[in-house]
């Protein structure tokens, strides 16, 4: 049994995927996107034209983490919630 290969497969399965709508408040400033990349360097960070959460998207910043919405009433709160979940 190749333990190195098994460990690599398990590691890739646990990779965090962060998606965000390019129309959302999180994209208003490049610094927000840079902060995502800096805080979560091992995550796959993917922009999307639309994630079909338009009602939420208009009201507050949010991202999808492995398909689950994480949102905050402002950018600061969003990053606090992300830190609790991902750090």
The 8 nearest C-alpha neighbors of each residue, nearest first, counted from 0:
[[1, 2, 5, 4, 3, 6, 7, 8],
 [0, 2, 4, 3, 5, 6, 7, 8],
 [3, 1, 5, 4, 0, 6, 7, 8],
 [4, 2, 6, 5, 1, 7, 8, 0],
 [3, 5, 7, 6, 2, 1, 8, 9],
 [4, 6, 2, 8, 7, 3, 9, 1],
 [5, 7, 3, 9, 4, 8, 10, 2],
 [6, 8, 10, 4, 5, 9, 11, 3],
 [9, 7, 5, 11, 10, 6, 4, 12],
 [10, 8, 12, 6, 11, 7, 5, 13],
 [9, 11, 7, 13, 8, 12, 6, 14],
 [10, 12, 8, 14, 13, 9, 7, 6],
 [13, 11, 9, 10, 14, 8, 7, 15],
 [12, 14, 10, 11, 15, 9, 8, 16],
 [15, 13, 11, 12, 42, 16, 10, 41],
 [14, 16, 42, 65, 43, 13, 17, 64],
 [15, 17, 43, 65, 42, 64, 44, 14],
 [18, 16, 64, 44, 63, 43, 45, 65],
 [19, 17, 45, 63, 62, 46, 44, 16],
 [18, 20, 62, 46, 47, 21, 63, 45],
 [19, 21, 47, 49, 22, 23, 48, 50],
 [20, 22, 23, 48, 26, 47, 46, 19],
 [23, 21, 20, 24, 26, 48, 49, 56],
 [24, 22, 20, 25, 56, 21, 26, 60],
 [23, 25, 27, 60, 26, 22, 59, 56],
 [24, 26, 23, 60, 27, 31, 74, 28],
 [27, 25, 24, 28, 23, 21, 29, 32],
 [28, 26, 24, 25, 29, 23, 31, 22],
 [29, 27, 30, 26, 31, 25, 32, 24],
 [28, 30, 32, 31, 33, 26, 27, 25],
 [29, 31, 33, 28, 32, 34, 35, 26],
 [32, 30, 34, 29, 33, 28, 25, 35],
 [31, 33, 35, 29, 34, 30, 36, 26],
 [34, 32, 30, 36, 35, 31, 37, 29],
 [33, 35, 37, 31, 32, 36, 38, 30],
 [36, 34, 32, 38, 33, 37, 39, 31],
 [35, 37, 33, 40, 34, 39, 38, 32],
 [38, 36, 34, 35, 40, 39, 33, 32],
 [39, 37, 35, 36, 34, 40, 82, 33],
 [38, 40, 36, 42, 41, 37, 35, 85],
 [41, 39, 36, 42, 37, 38, 35, 43],
 [42, 40, 39, 43, 14, 15, 36, 38],
 [43, 41, 15, 39, 40, 16, 44, 14],
 [42, 44, 16, 17, 15, 45, 41, 14],
 [45, 43, 17, 42, 18, 16, 46, 36],
 [44, 46, 18, 17, 43, 47, 19, 16],
 [45, 47, 19, 18, 20, 21, 44, 48],
 [46, 48, 20, 49, 21, 19, 45, 50],
 [47, 49, 21, 20, 46, 50, 22, 19],
 [50, 48, 20, 47, 51, 21, 22, 52],
 [49, 51, 52, 20, 47, 48, 19, 53],
 [52, 50, 53, 49, 54, 56, 20, 55],
 [51, 53, 55, 50, 54, 56, 49, 57],
 [52, 54, 56, 55, 51, 57, 50, 49],
 [55, 53, 56, 57, 52, 58, 51, 59],
 [56, 54, 58, 57, 53, 52, 59, 61],
 [55, 57, 53, 23, 54, 58, 59, 52],
 [56, 58, 55, 54, 53, 59, 23, 24],
 [59, 57, 55, 56, 54, 60, 72, 53],
 [60, 58, 72, 56, 57, 55, 73, 61],
 [61, 59, 24, 25, 70, 71, 73, 74],
 [62, 60, 70, 69, 59, 71, 68, 77],
 [61, 63, 19, 69, 18, 68, 64, 17],
 [62, 64, 68, 67, 18, 66, 17, 69],
 [63, 65, 17, 67, 66, 16, 68, 62],
 [64, 66, 16, 67, 15, 63, 17, 18],
 [65, 67, 63, 64, 68, 16, 18, 17],
 [68, 66, 63, 64, 65, 69, 62, 17],
 [67, 69, 63, 62, 64, 70, 66, 61],
 [70, 68, 62, 61, 63, 67, 64, 81],
 [71, 69, 61, 77, 60, 68, 62, 72],
 [70, 72, 77, 76, 73, 60, 59, 61],
 [71, 73, 59, 76, 60, 70, 74, 77],
 [74, 72, 71, 76, 75, 60, 77, 59],
 [75, 73, 77, 76, 60, 78, 71, 25],
 [74, 76, 78, 77, 73, 79, 71, 72],
 [77, 75, 71, 79, 78, 73, 74, 80],
 [76, 78, 71, 74, 80, 70, 79, 75],
 [77, 79, 81, 75, 80, 76, 82, 74],
 [80, 78, 76, 82, 77, 81, 83, 75],
 [81, 79, 83, 77, 78, 82, 76, 84],
 [80, 82, 78, 84, 83, 79, 85, 77],
 [83, 81, 79, 85, 86, 84, 80, 78],
 [84, 82, 80, 81, 85, 86, 79, 78],
 [83, 85, 81, 82, 86, 80, 79, 69],
 [86, 84, 82, 81, 83, 39, 15, 80],
 [85, 82, 83, 84, 81, 39, 38, 80]]
